Amino acid sequence: MLNDRFLNTLGLCLKAGRLSIGHDASKISIKTNKAQLCILCSDASPRLKKEFMNMGFENTVETEYTMKDIKSAINTASAVLTVNDSGFAKIFDGILRGGANI
C-alpha cells in the first residue's frame, strides 16, 4: 500500500490543510457545511459508522482502508475523516468509486 494513490492523496490533502481528522473534528466539519466528503475506515466501530451514516450527509463513503493504513499516510490513526475541499473530494470520489482518473 506504500504507493497507493488514495493514501498519497490523503497526505497531500493533509498538507494542504483540507482534512479534518477524528470524530469531533469531522462532526463539526459536517455541521458547519465545510465537509465535501466523509471517509470511514473499514475497521471503524459499528456505532461510529451508524452515527455518521445517519447524520444526513450524502457524501459519506466506507473504504477498504484500516486505521493502520490511514496512520501510514498521515501519522494519525483515525476511523473517520472529512475532506474539506471540493477538488480533493472529486479526486477521492474518483479513486474510491472507481471513476475516471482526475
N, C-alpha and C positions, 0 to 999 in steps of 0.2 A: 504494500500500500504506500510505499515511500514516494512513488511517482504518480500517485493518484490525483487526477485533475480536481476532484471535489475538495480534497484536503489542501491542495496547493492554493486553490481559490479561496478557501476558508482563511488561510494565513494572510492572503492579500487583503481580504475584507477586514480582518482584524487590524492590520497595519494602517488601513485607510480610516479606521475609526468608525466603521459602519456595521459593527456587530455588537449585539447585546448578549451577554453570556450569563446563563443561570436562570433560575425560576423567577426571582423577583425582578431582575432587570428585563427579562423577556416579557413578563406580565405588564410592566409599566410601559414598555415599548409598544405593546399591542393596544393598551388602553389609551395611550396618547397619540395613536394613529401614526407612529413613526415606522412601525414594522411593515415590511413588504413581503416577508416570508418567515415562517416559523418552522424550524427544523427540530425534529425529535429523534433521539438516538434509539436504536433497536433495543437496548437494554435499559431504557427508562422504565420506571415503575408503572404498573398499570394505572395507579391513581393519578400520576403526573400526566400520562398520555390522555386519560379521560378528561382531566381538568382542562388541558389545552385544546383538545378536540372539541370540547363543549363551550369554549369561550365565544364562539360565533365568528371567529376569524377564519375566513375562507381559505387562505393560502397557507395551510398547515400540512406538512408532509412528514411521514415517518421514514427514516432512512435505514439502510442496512448497516450503517456505521455504529460502532460502540463508543462509549465514553473514552475508552483507551485509545481508539483511533483519533477522536477529537483532540485528546490530550497530546498526541504525537504531532498534531498540526499547529495547535495554538498554546501549548503548555498549560492548559487548564482543562481539567476533566469536567464536563457538564453534560447533562442529559437533554437540555433544551437551549436553543439559540434562536435569536431573531436577526434577520438581515434587514438593515435599515436604509437600504439604497435600492432604487428600482433597477439600476443597471446590473448590480450584483445579483439581485433577485432573479432577473431574467437568465443570467448565466447559470445560476444554481438550478433553476427550473429546467433548463435545457439538459443539464447534466443528470439530474435526479429522475426526470420523467422521460429521458431518452429522446429529447427533442433534437433539433438541429444544433450543431455547434455554433455558438455565437462568438 
